[in-house]
Structure formats: structure tokens, C-alpha cells
Amino acid sequence: MTIIEAIINVLREYGKALSHKDIYDRIISKNYYSFGAKDPVAVVRGEIRKHCYGIDFPSASPRKIFVEIKSSGQSKPLYDLWSRQPSKVEPAKNEKITKDQLPEEIIHNKYIEHRDSIKSQLLDAINSSDPAFFEQLVVNLLLKMGYGWHESQAGKVVGGAGDEGIDGIINEDKLGLEKIYIQAKRYNNKKVPPSEIREFIGSMNQNGAHKGVFFSSSSFTEQAISSAKKAQGMNITLIDGEQLCEYLVQNGMGVAKVSTYELYEIDRNFFDL
């Protein structure tokens, strides 16, 4: 019997949620599994959380068997068998580090916090830059993401006086037969209104364009989003400040790697002699 099977047996027999320590005690009393680890309680906790619905981190198992149950006034989380009905289960929210969390969970959650902080700093830097820099930035980003026939030659900034509502153009082929038209608005708090989307659509229409990307360092109103979706014969993508910064981080633009940490797990195949 494996550790997972032992845990499942205990929860099925008891019929109610238990703490990982109580589960361990019952495994021992029933002689379901013989532990060789120095800290067997931690082993049980680790196996439960790796297979727990609503708890995800890099080394977590995609196979979800258990669910964490936490209520007010409860000092420690309890675990039960997951009924595989997500709509009826609200996974526990880890608002602070708890003793039940695995080191991998803590690292993963802190990494997400770190990325959010970096993206916030990126957005501040973008909003502090001048409009010309922002226009060049979004053109370079699309090229970096693989749009255009050549990363350094396929895109250009055309913004400025008399730009007729177009800030940049990406040539998807060497002859420029297929183009992506770009608009970039650097706003701090103001949301992009539908009027600016309609102006962009008009500019694209004048150029016979059918592909467009509208960047904003803020966000878009619901009406603006609707206007983009309704554009006849055009495919217009809206990218707000949050998504923009996510793309910048993913493509290593405006950020530099400082440290890299590797997480490990036991290679079970290694011990299958």
C-alpha cells in the first residue's frame, strides 16, 4: 500500500475531515504504511498538499484527490477526500503563511508576489516615460513576440504630428503585403473610452487594414472593449497595462534576471533498480 492509498483509506473509514497529524496517527494505528523518514508527519502533509484541490505550485501533482477545509475559529486546516465537484468546493485561500504549507508552496506564492511587484514597477516606469518611448516600446515588444518577418527590420514607429491615429506598423512579410497597425496610449488613471477605439478603427479603415493592436498603460472601458469586438472586417486586440507588463516580463524587456533558484523532487524511477 502506498502513502496515498493509506491516506485515502483513513479518510474513507473516518468519514470526516482530519488534520494531517491525525491522518498520520491513524495510518500508524492501522498499520497501513511503514515510514522510514525522519519526519513521517511531514511526509504525510507533503503528499496530501501535493494532491490537494485548489493548491498549485510547480511540484504539485496534477492528480487531485484531497481538499483543504478551513473555517473561522479553526486553528489548523483539515483535509478530506475531494468529491470532484469544484462548484461545491471553495479552496482555502492562503492569505498568510501557515505551518501546513510546503516550502514549494511558499516559494511559489512569494514568486507570484515578486512578479506582481516587478510589473507594478514596470508600469510606473512606463507612465514616467515620454509618449515616443512608449510607442517604440510596444513596437519592439510585438517584434520580440515574433510578429513581423524580421525582429529588427519589420517594425517602425510612425507616431507624431500627422500620424492619423496610427503610432506603429509591423510588416508581417518582407514586401509589406500584410501589416499590423498599432495605437499606443500612455494614461495613468484614465480609461480608454470608446471614442478612441472608433478613431483607431477609422484610421485602420483609411489604410485598408484589418489587423490592429491597441495598447494602453491603463485599461479600457466596457464600451471601448465592445467597440473593438464589433469592428466590421477587422481583428483588433486590446492590451491594457497589466497585460502589457506581463508580456514585457515574459520576453525579458525592461527587466534583468538577478537570481535563479531550482526546486527539486525525488526521482522515483532512480530507485527502481
Secondary structure as GFF3:
##gff-version 3
##sequence-region A 1 273
A	DSSP	alpha_helix	3	14	.	.	.	ID=ss1
A	DSSP	alpha_helix	20	29	.	.	.	ID=ss2
A	DSSP	alpha_helix	40	50	.	.	.	ID=ss3
A	DSSP	beta_strand	52	53	.	.	.	ID=ss4
A	DSSP	beta_strand	66	69	.	.	.	ID=ss5
A	DSSP	beta_strand	78	81	.	.	.	ID=ss6
A	DSSP	three_ten_helix	86	88	.	.	.	ID=ss7
A	DSSP	alpha_helix	103	128	.	.	.	ID=ss8
A	DSSP	alpha_helix	131	144	.	.	.	ID=ss9
A	DSSP	beta_strand	155	157	.	.	.	ID=ss10
A	DSSP	beta_strand	168	171	.	.	.	ID=ss11
A	DSSP	beta_strand	179	185	.	.	.	ID=ss12
A	DSSP	alpha_helix	194	206	.	.	.	ID=ss13
A	DSSP	beta_strand	211	216	.	.	.	ID=ss14
A	DSSP	alpha_helix	222	229	.	.	.	ID=ss15
A	DSSP	beta_strand	235	239	.	.	.	ID=ss16
A	DSSP	alpha_helix	241	250	.	.	.	ID=ss17
A	DSSP	three_ten_helix	268	271	.	.	.	ID=ss18
###
